[in-house]
Amino acid sequence: MQVVGNKIIVSSGKDEKIETTHAICQAIGGRIAAPKNEAENNAIMFFLKKYNQYAYLGLKEGPLPGIFLYSNRFPAMFTRWKKNEPNGKGQEKCVEMYTDGQWNDKSCNQKRLTVCEL
């Protein structure tokens, strides 16, 4: 468990499809972790390093390619895109975080580490 600001970041340590991750996070009263600042990004990265896995973030590409939205449909104001990302041009709707804290747009059909925010 990582506490940052008014959020608690937790991980099951298991990799799941994004739909399963959504369900797991909702079942514990939270949602998929979606960092809004560097401290939150680092708290999520703690689990990625611990389990040596990538994780999906709680962001999805909206109707305009290259614009990624939180679950409340507001655009992400904080980002940590890896150089030359996002590059999916509407074809990679999800966002994954690497173990170094950088982001990549990615198709939503992989299994990734479950990281939730409460």
Sequence and secondary structure as in RCSB ss.txt:
>XXXX:A:sequence
MQVVGNKIIVSSGKDEKIETTHAICQAIGGRIAAPKNEAENNAIMFFLKKYNQYAYLGLKEGPLPGIFLYSNRFP
AMFTRWKKNEPNGKGQEKCVEMYTDGQWNDKSCNQKRLTVCEL
>XXXX:A:secstr
 EEETTEEEEEEEEEE HHHHHHHHHHTT EE   SSHHHHHHHHHHHHHHT  EEEEEEE SSTT EEETTS B
 S   B TT    TTS  EEEE TTS EEEE S S EEEEEE 
